[in-house]
Amino acid sequence: MPDVESIKSALDELLPAMVADGGGAKLLSVEGGIATVGLVGTCTFCPSRQLSANALARGLQARVPELTEIKIIYPSLRNDSDVVCIEGIATSKTNT
């Protein structure tokens, strides 16, 4: 099972570029091998947020290989605070 501190440390390494653009991400939960990460700031409106989410997931997987899935939560573009878009990015390990 992945260590929460190792995931937070990996996020700290990955976030400077997002933060420089006014965005960011925060670790919301870890259950088993699944990490849920929420995008924040200008990521709400950024047309490149899908690319950022994919890069973030790949970076987390590379740094914390115990993760089996990374769920990215996008903030709602509407004022409904309970409406979010959740995308699970499943990771797999290739046995060679």
N, C-alpha and C positions, 0 to 999 in steps of 0.2 A: 504494500500500500504506500502511495506517495506521501512524503512528509510535507506538511503545510508550509513550513519555513523554507524548504527547497523550492516550492512553487512560488512563494513570495519573492525569494531571491532571484529566481528566473525572470519574474515579471519586472523586477527592478532593472535587470539588464536589458530587457526588451523594450521598455516604455519610453526612453528619452526622445526618440523621434516622434512618437505620437504626442507626447506632452509638449514638444516644441511647436506642434501645429495646433495646440489647444485641446487636444483630445486626451485619451488615457483609458485605462482599464483597472478594474480592481477585482481581486479574488472574492467571490461571494460564498462559495462553499466547496468542500471536498468530501465526497462520499465514495468510499471504495477507491476505485481507480478513475473516478470521474471528477473533473474540476469544472466548476461553473464560474465564468469570468464575465463581468459586466462592462460594456463599453460606456464611457462617460465623456462629458464635455462636447466638443464640436463633432465627435464621432456620430452624434445623433443626426446631423445634417450632411455629413461628408459623403460625397458620391463614391469615394474610395474605401468606405468602411469595410466592404466585403474583402477587399485585398488586404487591408490591415488585419482583419480578423483571421484570415487564412495564414498570414505571416506570423501572427501572434501564436496561433495554434501550433504551427510547425516549429516555431522557436521553443515553445513550452515542451513539446514532445521531445525535441532534441536534448533539452536540458534536464528533463524529468521523464526518463523513459518508462517509469512505472505507470504513467498515465495511460489509460486505455481509451478515454474519450475526453474531449474538451468541449464544453457547451459555452457558446458565446451568446450573451443576452444583449440585444440592441434596445436602447431606450425608445419609447414610443415617440412618434412624431406628433401625436395628438395630445390633448390635455388629460386623457384618461390615464391616471397613474397606474392602473392595474393592467394596462394593455402593453405587452412587450412582444417582441419577436425573438424566439429562441431557435438557434441553429446548433445542432450537435455536429461536431466535427469528429468523426470516429477515426481513431488511429489504429494502425495494424503493424504488427511486427512480422517481418519476413524471415522464415527459417531457411537458412542456406546451408 
